[in-house]
Amino acid sequence: MTPSLPGGIPPSGLADGLGRLLGRRVVDVAVQAVGCIAHVATAPTTAGLHRVSVLARTADGERVPVGVVAKVLRPARFGLPPQMPDDARDHLDRVIPWRLEAEVVTTVPPDRFPPGLRLPAPVALTERDEEIVLWQEEVEVADRPWTAEDVVRAAGLLGRLAARRARDVVPWTGPSFVRSFLDDAVRSWAAPLLLAPGAWEHPEFAAAVERGLEEPVRALLDDLATDDAPGVAPWATVPVLPAHGDPTPDNLLRPAADPGSFVAIDWASATSAPVGWDVVPLVLGRAEAGRASAAEAVAVLPRALDAYADGLAAEGYEIDRAVLTAAVRALTRMRYGVTVLPLDALIGGRTRTSARSAQADLVAAVLAL
């Protein structure tokens, strides 16, 4: 029995895209296997990620095995926690752009990407009701850890990409990812929990208390309370550019065939953002995921920021580097200085106790910037 494909597309619906991928006309497609890709879903709009193996029969009779990835996108309300209050669910469903990733990867011209950075090759896009399935090539990735040099090289390419897209229209007119993160994740979610009586007495906060983080975190929340406060003003007043939004190393694949280059995936947060924003998750994302120490991540931040600025300049986009540095420092503290703490524990949620020391180290390193 032939496995069914996500989105209800028939195998023949992949033929044209597979032909472009192979550079040869494909006359028949046979599905070999469909499986789920194990991943930690961080975006409520990601309803599924599947690996599909097919045999593509070309016009000259050759049968070519091909792997493709199918990403299923749905409105945020389908992926938000069921215990979330209805008003909060409705708000996030309105402000999280579930169609954005599909719109970005199908509309950004290839020449916007500098040499060494690209999108996965598109294969197909299917849509029905409130569901989009994005079909792209499966990228075989290099099997080696990221290094500081990888981070710096990626930062330079992201700077060039941002400058090349400076005049592009981002297909989303709602609040930016950064603005939503500040308003929803920090001000509406984290602040009330962390400022509540007894919050810092919870056992899961022992590592944070041991490092003396309570008062610095409370001070940071004060600095983030208003848009003209010291934690917001440095980035609220800089130019905005189209951004990837979340270019952590998990979302910048290094192809095994060309490990010095990057393939950018997961564009769910690709709104406009303060210049320099992409450096923040690129540098700190490894530490948040437990794949680098906080000290290692923070140490590479100045080099990555210089590379990003050099990338902007290489494409003719100049910005005062002191202003850029201040903005990125403030963005880093806003993004990783509060929500990395074990907030779920304060509402009876599941926690990863083994990660608490590393998370406290990350918050401490960020607050020391």
C-alpha positions, 0 to 999 in steps of 0.5 A: 500500500502506498503511504499517503502524503501530508496535505492530501497531495498525490505523488504526481503533484511532486513531479514538477518540483522534483524535476527542477531539483534534479534538473531533469523532467520527472514523469512518475513519482513512487512514494517509498516511505513517509515518516515523522521527523523528531523535533522539539516544536518551538513554534505553535504554527508547526503542525508536523514535520515529515521526511518523505522518500520517493523514487522519481522516474525521469524521462530517460527511464532512470529511477532516482531516489530523492528525499524531501521534507514536508512541513505542515503549517496551521494557525497558532491556536492549534498548537498552543497549550490546551490549558491556555486561557481563551483570551490569551489564545485568541490574542496569540492566534491573531498576532502569530503569522502562521502563513509567513514562512510559506510566503517568505520562502516563495517570494524572496528572490534568490539573488537576495541571498549572498554566496554561501547562504541559501534556502532549501530547494522548493519542491511544492506547496499545497494548501487546503482549509487552514493548512499549508504544506511546504515541500522542500529538498532534504538537506544532508547535514555535516556531522560535526559540532559548530565552532566559533568560526561557523558562528562568525561566518554565519553572522556575516552572511546574515548581515549581507542578507539583511542589507540586500533585503533592506527595501523588500516588503515583508509579507506581514503587517502585524506586530514584529516577532521582537515586539510580540516577544517583549509584550507577550513573553516578557511583559505579560508572561514572565514578569507577573510570574517572576514578580509574584511573592514567593516565586524565587523560593521555588526549588527549581530556582535554586540555581538562579538564587545561588548565582544571585540573579533575583535582584538583577532580573527584577532590575531588568524587568524594570528596564523593560517595563516601558518603551523609553526605558534603558532595556528597550530604547537602544533597539526601539530607535534603530532602523528595522530590516527584514530578518530571519528572526530565529537563525539559531544553528538548528535553523542554519543547516551546513550541507555535508556536500559544502559544510562551509555554506548554510541553508536557512530553514524555519522562517516562522519568525521572519518579520522586520526586526531592529538591525542586528537582531539576527545576531542574538539567536545565532550566538545565544541559541546554542547555549539556550539549547544546551549545546554550548556553554554560556561563556563560550556563546557570550565570548563570540558575540563581539566577533559575530557582531563585527562580522554582521556589521561588515556584512551590512557594509559589504552590501552598502548599508552603513550603521554606526557600530556603537549604536548597533552594539548598544542595540544588540546588547539590549536585545540580548538581555531582553531575549535571554535575560528573563524567559530562559528561567524555569517559568513553567515550574511556577505554574505547575508545569514540567521542568528539566531540572538537569538544565537549571544550572546551565540556564542560570549560567546563561542568564548570569552571562547575559545580565553581565553584558 
